[in-house]
Amino acid sequence: MRGRCLGWLAVLLPAVTAAAIVGYASRAATQIPAADPAVLQHHKNPSRDGHYVDPAFTPAAAAQLHLDPGFHATLSGPTFAQPLFWAAVNASDRDLLFVATEQNEVSALDPSTGAVVWSRSLGSPVPLSQMPCGDIDPLGVTGTPVIDPASRTILVGAMTTPDGGITKTHIITALSIDDGSVRPGWPVDVSSVGAGAAKFDAAVQNQRGALALLGGVVYAPYGGHAGDCGDYHGWVVGVPLGDPSALTGWATRAARGGIWAPGGITSDGTSLYVGTGNTAQTTTWGGGEAAIRLAPGPVFSGRPADFFAPTNWRHLDRADRDLGGSGLLFVDVPGATPSSLLVALGKDGNAYLIDPANMGGIGGSVSMHQVAQGAIVNAPAAYTTSQGTYVVFRGAGATCPHRRRSTDLTAIKISATSPPTATVAWCARQNGAGSPMVTTTDGASNAIVWTVGAEGDNRLRGFDGDTGRLIFAGGGLPEAMSFVRRFQTPIAARGRIFVAADSQLYAFTTQ
């Protein structure tokens, strides 16, 4: 297998640079991001901020948003993974939309019409009846794939069963974005990976978080299934693109501690950052309820500078109040000390602001603030306007302005102080369990927060990023969508917003 990959390695050597510059790193967030239409990973950027720059989305244009009547794309759902968008790089290239479903089908679509360009099956998904526990039926591709632009490759994690459910395995595969062909040396069976005494048990692990690329290596996070059955761990598995047989892994020392948030792995272009969930009860901290920095490999130093866990991590374990239910994201707050922050949102309703230069170990956050009445579980987004720096998430705000009731979308503002603090800026109603993203016209102006009432009324809505004022209310009867799965997030590309549902991919346009 190693020999077959050597020829492809020469092609992939530029991937280190290309992968590192996709989007913009949060530590350089004070630079205005370019209006790049490509969406190569979950929430657009390695920082997982979900910030899209598109001049088409002024408030006036957004208010007139409607479904594109010329776009029709049928899917074989359920669909949890976010769509991706490849932007043509020259006159001979073409734009492409990518969708991966729980039926283990990966499809490339024409973004203008929705017509299928190619489709690839990754093998039989695992029916829920053959799982030890869970809530997804069937289980195939759940985590959002990632695209390596240098080699024009989409990398996908999937759960498959070659014999109808008796044998279960997790694979990571690499497909050409041009024709869906499988790259040499792929797929890789993750079941062979180990980390110290921990061994990967495919049946009790679930690949729900988004994949990430760093330094020519694809990284996939793993947690457990709904119900917490079996002796699973939080895992990060790294597979070199040029030598997929040389996969390596890191796992939480304690059992459980799953890495299951939809945003998966966050990166600053140098390191990987993951949020972990509750571990089986232990007397010493074993990697759960934490924000953890991993060096490429993946490798965890164990030093306090490379992780943060709340002082009450044992209580969070017992109460199933995962710190990692919403993943991590980077923000840059001009004028704050420190100005570069890693934000973790917990199922305890707290926002933890962490200094990535020194994460502080147990109890070492910069500050902690109660910002939600209940659990925060989704993929949050972040943006900066002339009014301040915001993080927006699905959840009921703890102290909503104007005493608004029955809210399920909250924006917090992070102060430019020393140390920075977080307060609820506005609350709104999205009518469902979707994850937000944000558009600006130039990187800072006309911020609009977009989200879907997933598993609710399944309508797309847009809110003013500074005030929460409703800008787009979901449209009329033609804009009603089929069932959208929880945590699903829209994407914006070339003046349109795309939303994946169980049976169809939808395209909203301002034209």
C-alpha positions as CSV (number, residue, x, y, z in Angstrom):
1,M,0.0,0.0,0.0
2,R,2.9,2.4,0.8
3,G,4.4,1.8,-2.6
4,R,1.2,2.6,-4.4
5,C,0.9,6.0,-2.6
6,L,4.4,7.3,-3.5
7,G,3.4,8.7,-6.9
8,W,0.4,10.5,-5.4
9,L,2.6,11.9,-2.6
10,A,4.5,14.1,-5.1
11,V,1.2,15.7,-6.1
12,L,0.1,16.3,-2.5
13,L,3.2,18.0,-1.2
14,P,1.7,21.5,-1.8
15,A,-1.3,20.5,0.4
16,V,0.4,21.6,3.6
17,T,0.3,25.2,2.4
18,A,-3.0,25.0,0.7
19,A,-4.8,23.4,3.6
20,A,-3.4,26.0,6.0
21,I,-4.7,28.9,4.1
22,V,-8.2,27.7,3.5
23,G,-10.4,30.5,4.9
24,Y,-8.5,32.6,7.4
25,A,-6.9,31.7,10.7
26,S,-8.7,33.2,13.7
27,R,-5.4,34.7,15.0
28,A,-5.4,36.9,12.0
29,A,-9.1,37.7,12.3
30,T,-8.5,41.4,12.4
31,Q,-7.6,41.2,8.7
32,I,-10.7,41.4,6.5
33,P,-11.4,38.0,4.9
34,A,-11.7,37.8,1.1
35,A,-15.0,37.1,-0.6
36,D,-13.9,33.6,-1.5
37,P,-17.0,31.5,-2.6
38,A,-15.3,28.2,-1.8
39,V,-16.7,26.2,1.1
40,L,-14.2,23.4,1.7
41,Q,-15.0,22.5,5.3
42,H,-17.5,22.8,8.0
43,H,-18.4,26.4,8.9
44,K,-16.2,27.7,6.0
45,N,-13.0,28.3,8.0
46,P,-10.6,26.3,10.2
47,S,-11.6,28.5,13.1
48,R,-15.2,27.2,12.7
49,D,-16.5,30.7,12.8
50,G,-19.1,30.1,10.1
51,H,-18.4,33.6,8.6
52,Y,-19.1,34.0,4.8
53,V,-18.2,37.2,2.9
54,D,-20.6,37.8,0.0
55,P,-21.6,41.3,-1.3
56,A,-24.9,39.9,-2.4
57,F,-26.4,39.7,1.1
58,T,-27.3,43.2,1.9
59,P,-30.3,43.5,4.3
60,A,-32.5,44.8,1.5
61,A,-31.6,41.9,-0.8
62,A,-31.8,39.3,2.0
63,A,-35.4,40.4,2.8
64,Q,-36.3,39.3,-0.8
65,L,-34.7,35.9,-0.6
66,H,-36.6,33.0,-2.2
67,L,-36.1,29.5,-3.5
68,D,-34.5,29.2,-6.9
69,P,-37.2,27.7,-9.1
70,G,-34.6,26.3,-11.5
71,F,-32.7,24.3,-8.9
72,H,-33.8,20.8,-8.1
73,A,-31.6,18.3,-6.2
74,T,-32.9,15.1,-4.8
75,L,-31.0,13.4,-1.9
76,S,-31.1,10.0,-0.3
77,G,-31.2,11.2,3.3
78,P,-31.1,11.4,6.3
79,T,-28.5,14.2,5.9
80,F,-26.5,15.5,8.9
81,A,-23.3,16.6,7.1
82,Q,-23.1,20.2,5.8
83,P,-22.8,20.7,2.1
84,L,-19.5,21.8,0.5
85,F,-18.9,24.1,-2.5
86,W,-16.0,24.0,-4.9
87,A,-15.4,27.2,-6.8
88,A,-13.9,27.0,-10.2
89,V,-10.3,28.1,-10.3
90,N,-9.9,28.7,-14.1
91,A,-12.0,28.8,-17.3
92,S,-11.7,25.0,-17.8
93,D,-12.9,24.2,-14.3
94,R,-16.5,24.2,-12.9
95,D,-18.3,25.0,-9.7
96,L,-19.5,21.9,-7.8
97,L,-21.7,21.2,-4.8
98,F,-21.0,18.2,-2.6
99,V,-23.4,16.4,-0.3
100,A,-22.9,13.2,1.8
101,T,-25.8,11.3,3.4
102,E,-26.4,8.6,6.0
103,Q,-27.0,6.3,3.0
104,N,-23.2,6.5,2.5
105,E,-23.7,8.3,-0.8
106,V,-21.4,11.2,-1.8
107,S,-22.7,13.3,-4.7
108,A,-21.3,16.1,-6.7
109,L,-24.1,18.4,-8.1
110,D,-24.3,21.3,-10.6
111,P,-24.9,24.3,-8.3
112,S,-26.9,26.1,-10.9
113,T,-29.4,23.3,-11.6
114,G,-28.9,20.6,-9.0
115,A,-28.2,18.0,-11.6
116,V,-26.0,15.1,-10.5
117,V,-22.5,15.3,-11.9
118,W,-21.3,12.1,-10.2
119,S,-22.4,9.9,-7.3
120,R,-20.3,7.4,-5.3
121,S,-21.5,4.8,-2.8
122,L,-19.1,4.1,0.1
123,G,-20.7,0.8,1.1
124,S,-23.8,-0.3,3.1
125,P,-24.7,1.9,6.0
126,V,-25.4,0.3,9.4
127,P,-29.1,0.0,10.3
128,L,-30.0,1.1,13.8
129,S,-31.4,-2.3,14.6
130,Q,-27.9,-3.7,14.3
131,M,-26.3,-1.1,16.6
132,P,-25.8,-1.4,20.3
133,C,-27.5,2.0,20.8
134,G,-27.9,5.2,18.9
135,D,-30.5,7.6,17.3
136,I,-29.5,7.7,13.6
137,D,-31.0,5.2,11.2
138,P,-29.2,4.1,9.1
139,L,-25.7,5.3,10.1
140,G,-23.4,6.2,7.3
141,V,-21.8,9.6,6.8
142,T,-22.6,12.0,9.6
143,G,-19.5,14.2,10.0
144,T,-19.0,16.9,7.4
145,P,-16.2,16.0,4.9
146,V,-13.3,18.2,4.0
147,I,-11.8,19.1,0.6
148,D,-8.0,19.3,-0.1
149,P,-7.8,21.9,-2.8
150,A,-4.2,21.1,-3.9
151,S,-5.1,17.5,-4.9
152,R,-8.8,18.2,-5.7
153,T,-9.8,15.5,-3.2
154,I,-12.8,15.2,-0.9
155,L,-12.1,13.2,2.3
156,V,-15.0,11.5,3.9
157,G,-15.6,9.4,7.1
158,A,-18.2,6.7,7.0
159,M,-19.6,3.8,9.0
160,T,-20.2,0.7,6.9
161,T,-21.2,-2.9,7.3
162,P,-19.9,-5.4,4.6
163,D,-22.2,-8.2,5.9
164,G,-25.5,-6.5,6.7
165,G,-24.8,-5.4,10.3
166,I,-22.8,-8.2,11.9
167,T,-19.4,-6.5,11.2
168,K,-19.2,-2.8,11.6
169,T,-16.3,-0.6,10.6
170,H,-15.4,3.0,10.3
171,I,-13.5,4.1,7.1
172,I,-12.0,7.3,5.8
173,T,-11.8,7.5,2.1
174,A,-10.5,10.0,-0.5
175,L,-12.4,10.7,-3.7
176,S,-11.5,12.8,-6.7
177,I,-13.8,15.9,-6.8
178,D,-13.8,15.6,-10.6
179,D,-15.3,12.2,-11.1
180,G,-15.7,10.5,-7.7
181,S,-13.0,7.9,-8.3
182,V,-11.2,6.5,-5.2
183,R,-7.7,7.7,-4.7
184,P,-5.0,5.0,-4.6
185,G,-4.4,3.5,-1.1
186,W,-7.9,4.4,0.1
187,P,-10.2,3.8,1.9
188,V,-8.6,3.3,5.3
189,D,-10.1,1.1,8.0
190,V,-9.9,3.1,11.2
191,S,-10.4,-0.1,13.3
192,S,-6.7,-0.8,13.2
193,V,-5.7,2.3,15.1
194,G,-4.5,2.3,18.7
195,A,-3.4,4.9,21.3
196,G,-1.5,3.4,24.2
197,A,-3.7,0.9,26.0
198,A,-6.8,2.2,24.1
199,K,-8.0,0.2,21.1
200,F,-10.6,1.5,18.6
201,D,-13.9,-0.4,18.9
202,A,-15.8,0.5,15.7
203,A,-19.2,-0.7,17.0
204,V,-19.4,1.7,19.9
205,Q,-17.7,4.7,18.2
206,N,-19.5,7.3,16.1
207,Q,-18.0,9.8,13.7
208,R,-20.3,12.8,14.1
209,G,-17.9,15.8,14.1
210,A,-16.5,17.5,11.0
211,L,-13.1,16.4,9.5
212,A,-10.2,18.8,9.3
213,L,-7.0,19.1,7.3
214,L,-3.6,20.3,8.6
215,G,-0.2,19.8,7.2
216,G,-1.2,17.2,4.6
217,V,-3.0,15.0,7.1
218,V,-6.7,14.5,7.4
219,Y,-8.0,14.3,11.0
220,A,-11.3,12.7,12.1
221,P,-12.9,13.0,15.6
222,Y,-14.9,10.2,17.2
223,G,-17.3,9.9,20.1
224,G,-20.0,7.4,21.1
225,H,-23.6,6.9,20.1
226,A,-26.7,8.3,21.8
227,G,-27.1,6.3,24.9
228,D,-23.4,6.1,25.8
229,C,-23.2,2.3,25.3
230,G,-20.0,0.4,25.4
231,D,-16.4,1.3,26.3
232,Y,-15.9,4.1,23.8
233,H,-13.4,7.0,24.0
234,G,-12.9,10.4,22.5
235,W,-10.6,9.8,19.6
236,V,-8.8,11.9,17.0
237,V,-7.4,9.8,14.1
238,G,-4.8,11.3,11.7
239,V,-4.3,9.9,8.2
240,P,-1.5,11.3,6.0
241,L,-2.8,12.0,2.5
242,G,0.4,10.7,0.9
243,D,0.6,7.5,3.0
244,P,-2.8,6.5,4.3
245,S,-1.5,3.3,5.7
246,A,0.4,5.3,8.3
247,L,-2.6,6.3,10.4
248,T,-2.1,7.3,14.0
249,G,-4.5,8.2,16.9
250,W,-5.0,9.9,20.2
251,A,-7.7,8.9,22.7
252,T,-8.9,10.2,26.0
253,R,-7.3,8.3,28.9
254,A,-10.6,7.8,30.6
255,A,-13.5,6.0,29.0
256,R,-16.1,8.1,27.1
257,G,-15.1,11.7,26.7
258,G,-16.5,11.7,23.2
259,I,-15.6,14.3,20.6
260,W,-19.0,14.6,19.0
261,A,-19.9,18.2,18.3
262,P,-20.9,18.9,14.7
263,G,-18.0,21.3,14.2
264,G,-15.5,18.6,15.0
265,I,-11.9,19.8,15.0
266,T,-10.9,23.4,15.1
267,S,-7.5,24.7,13.9
268,D,-5.4,27.8,14.1
269,G,-3.3,26.6,11.2
270,T,-0.7,25.2,13.6
271,S,-2.5,23.0,16.1
272,L,-5.8,21.1,16.5
273,Y,-8.4,21.9,19.1
274,V,-11.2,19.6,20.3
275,G,-13.9,19.7,23.0
276,T,-14.6,16.5,24.9
277,G,-17.7,15.3,26.7
278,N,-18.4,13.4,29.9
279,T,-16.1,10.5,30.9
280,A,-17.0,7.5,33.1
281,Q,-16.6,8.6,36.7
282,T,-12.9,8.7,37.7
283,T,-11.0,10.2,40.7
284,T,-8.5,12.0,38.4
285,W,-9.1,14.0,35.3
286,G,-8.9,11.7,32.3
287,G,-9.4,14.0,29.3
288,G,-13.2,14.7,29.5
289,E,-15.1,18.0,29.9
290,A,-12.3,19.8,28.3
291,A,-10.9,22.0,25.5
292,I,-7.7,20.2,24.4
293,R,-4.9,21.3,22.1
294,L,-3.3,18.6,20.0
295,A,0.0,18.9,18.1
296,P,0.0,17.4,14.6
297,G,0.1,13.7,14.7
298,P,-2.2,13.9,16.8
299,V,-0.2,14.3,20.0
300,F,-1.3,15.6,23.4
301,S,1.4,17.0,25.7
302,G,-0.7,16.7,28.9
303,R,0.7,20.1,30.0
304,P,-1.8,22.6,31.6
305,A,-0.9,25.1,28.8
306,D,-2.5,22.7,26.3
307,F,-5.9,22.0,27.9
308,F,-8.6,23.6,29.9
309,A,-11.2,21.9,32.1
310,P,-13.6,23.5,34.6
311,T,-12.9,23.0,38.3
312,N,-16.3,21.2,38.6
313,W,-15.5,18.7,35.8
314,R,-16.5,15.8,38.1
315,H,-20.0,17.3,38.6
316,L,-20.3,17.9,34.8
317,D,-19.4,14.2,34.3
318,R,-22.1,13.0,36.7
319,A,-24.7,15.3,35.2
320,D,-23.8,14.6,31.6
321,R,-23.1,18.3,31.0
322,D,-20.6,18.0,28.2
323,L,-18.3,20.9,27.6
324,G,-17.8,19.6,24.1
325,G,-21.4,19.5,22.9
326,S,-20.9,22.6,20.7
327,G,-17.3,22.3,19.7
328,L,-14.7,25.2,19.9
329,L,-14.2,28.3,17.9
330,F,-11.7,31.1,17.7
331,V,-12.5,34.7,17.9
332,D,-10.3,37.8,17.8
333,V,-11.4,40.8,19.9
334,P,-9.4,43.9,19.1
335,G,-8.5,45.8,22.3
336,A,-9.1,42.9,24.6
337,T,-6.3,41.2,26.7
338,P,-5.9,38.6,25.5
339,S,-7.3,39.5,22.1
340,S,-7.2,36.0,20.6
341,L,-9.6,33.7,22.4
342,L,-10.8,30.2,22.1
343,V,-14.5,30.0,23.1
344,A,-16.1,26.8,24.5
345,L,-19.9,26.6,25.1
346,G,-21.2,24.0,27.6
347,K,-24.3,22.0,28.2
348,D,-24.2,23.8,31.6
349,G,-25.1,27.0,29.8
350,N,-21.7,28.6,30.3
351,A,-19.4,30.4,27.9
352,Y,-15.8,29.8,28.7
353,L,-13.2,32.2,27.3
354,I,-9.8,30.6,27.0
355,D,-6.4,32.0,26.2
356,P,-5.0,29.7,23.5
357,A,-1.4,30.8,24.3
358,N,-1.9,29.3,27.8
359,M,-5.1,27.3,28.1
360,G,-4.6,27.1,31.9
361,G,-5.3,23.5,32.8
362,I,-8.1,22.8,35.3
363,G,-9.9,26.0,36.2
364,G,-7.6,28.2,34.0
365,S,-10.0,30.0,31.7
366,V,-9.8,33.7,31.2
367,S,-13.4,34.1,32.3
368,M,-16.6,32.1,32.6
369,H,-20.2,33.5,32.1
370,Q,-23.7,32.0,32.3
371,V,-25.2,32.9,28.9
372,A,-27.9,30.3,28.4
373,Q,-30.8,29.0,30.5
374,G,-30.1,25.4,29.5
375,A,-27.8,23.2,27.4
376,I,-25.9,24.6,24.4
377,V,-25.6,22.0,21.8
378,N,-24.9,23.0,18.2
379,A,-22.2,24.6,16.0
380,P,-21.8,28.2,17.0
381,A,-20.7,31.0,14.7
382,A,-18.7,34.2,15.3
383,Y,-18.3,37.6,13.6
384,T,-17.1,41.1,14.3
385,T,-18.9,44.4,13.3
386,S,-18.3,48.0,14.2
387,Q,-20.4,47.3,17.3
388,G,-18.3,44.5,18.7
389,T,-17.4,40.8,18.5
390,Y,-20.2,38.3,18.7
391,V,-20.7,34.6,19.2
392,V,-24.1,33.2,18.2
393,F,-25.6,29.8,19.1
394,R,-28.8,27.9,19.3
395,G,-30.1,28.1,22.9
396,A,-32.2,30.2,25.2
397,G,-30.3,33.3,26.5
398,A,-29.9,33.6,30.2
399,T,-30.6,37.3,30.4
400,C,-32.3,38.4,27.1
401,P,-32.8,42.1,26.5
402,H,-36.4,43.3,26.3
403,R,-37.5,40.3,28.4
404,R,-38.1,38.2,25.3
405,R,-39.7,34.8,26.0
406,S,-39.5,31.5,24.1
407,T,-36.2,32.2,22.5
408,D,-33.9,29.6,21.0
409,L,-31.2,31.7,19.3
410,T,-28.8,33.8,21.3
411,A,-25.9,36.2,20.5
412,I,-23.3,37.1,23.1
413,K,-20.9,40.0,22.8
414,I,-17.3,39.7,24.0
415,S,-16.0,42.9,25.6
416,A,-12.7,44.6,24.6
417,T,-11.4,44.6,28.2
418,S,-8.8,42.9,30.3
419,P,-9.9,40.3,30.9
420,P,-12.7,40.0,28.3
421,T,-16.2,39.1,29.4
422,A,-19.3,37.7,27.6
423,T,-22.8,39.2,28.0
424,V,-26.0,38.4,26.1
425,A,-26.5,40.9,23.3
426,W,-29.7,39.7,21.8
427,C,-32.1,36.8,21.6
428,A,-34.4,35.6,18.8
429,R,-36.6,32.7,17.7
430,Q,-35.4,30.4,15.0
431,N,-38.1,27.7,15.6
432,G,-35.9,24.7,15.6
433,A,-32.5,23.0,16.3
434,G,-30.3,24.3,13.5
435,S,-26.8,25.8,13.8
436,P,-26.2,29.4,12.7
437,M,-23.8,30.9,10.2
438,V,-23.3,34.5,9.3
439,T,-22.8,36.6,6.2
440,T,-21.2,40.1,5.8
441,T,-20.8,42.1,2.6
442,D,-17.2,43.0,3.3
443,G,-16.0,41.1,6.4
444,A,-17.6,43.5,8.9
445,S,-20.6,45.3,7.4
446,N,-24.3,44.2,7.1
447,A,-23.9,41.1,9.3
448,I,-26.8,38.7,9.0
449,V,-27.1,35.6,11.1
450,W,-28.7,32.7,9.1
451,T,-30.2,29.6,10.6
452,V,-32.8,26.9,9.9
453,G,-35.6,25.8,12.2
454,A,-34.3,22.2,11.9
455,E,-36.7,19.5,13.3
456,G,-39.1,22.4,13.9
457,D,-40.7,24.4,11.2
458,N,-37.8,23.7,8.8
459,R,-37.6,27.3,7.5
460,L,-34.6,29.4,6.8
461,R,-34.4,32.8,8.6
462,G,-32.0,35.7,8.7
463,F,-31.4,38.1,11.7
464,D,-29.5,41.4,12.0
465,G,-26.2,40.5,13.5
466,D,-26.1,43.5,15.8
467,T,-29.7,43.6,17.0
468,G,-31.3,40.3,16.3
469,R,-34.0,42.0,14.2
470,L,-35.7,39.5,11.9
471,I,-34.7,40.3,8.3
472,F,-35.9,37.2,6.4
473,A,-38.9,35.5,8.0
474,G,-38.7,32.2,6.0
475,G,-40.6,33.2,2.9
476,G,-44.0,31.9,1.8
477,L,-45.4,28.5,1.0
478,P,-42.9,27.8,-1.9
479,E,-40.0,28.3,0.6
480,A,-41.2,25.5,2.9
481,M,-38.5,22.8,3.1
482,S,-38.7,19.1,3.9
483,F,-37.3,17.7,7.2
484,V,-34.0,19.3,8.2
485,R,-31.9,17.4,10.7
486,R,-30.7,18.9,14.0
487,F,-27.5,20.9,14.0
488,Q,-27.7,21.3,10.2
489,T,-26.2,24.7,9.1
490,P,-26.7,26.6,5.8
491,I,-23.8,27.6,3.5
492,A,-23.5,30.8,1.3
493,A,-21.8,30.8,-2.1
494,R,-22.0,33.0,-5.1
495,G,-25.1,35.0,-3.9
496,R,-27.1,31.9,-2.8
497,I,-27.7,30.0,0.4
498,F,-27.8,26.2,0.2
499,V,-29.6,24.0,2.8
500,A,-29.5,20.2,3.0
501,A,-32.6,18.3,4.1
502,D,-33.4,14.6,4.1
503,S,-34.8,14.4,0.6
504,Q,-33.6,17.5,-1.1
505,L,-30.9,20.2,-1.3
506,Y,-32.4,23.7,-1.5
507,A,-31.0,26.8,-3.1
508,F,-32.2,30.3,-2.0
509,T,-31.3,33.3,-4.1
510,T,-31.5,37.1,-3.9
511,Q,-32.1,37.4,-7.7
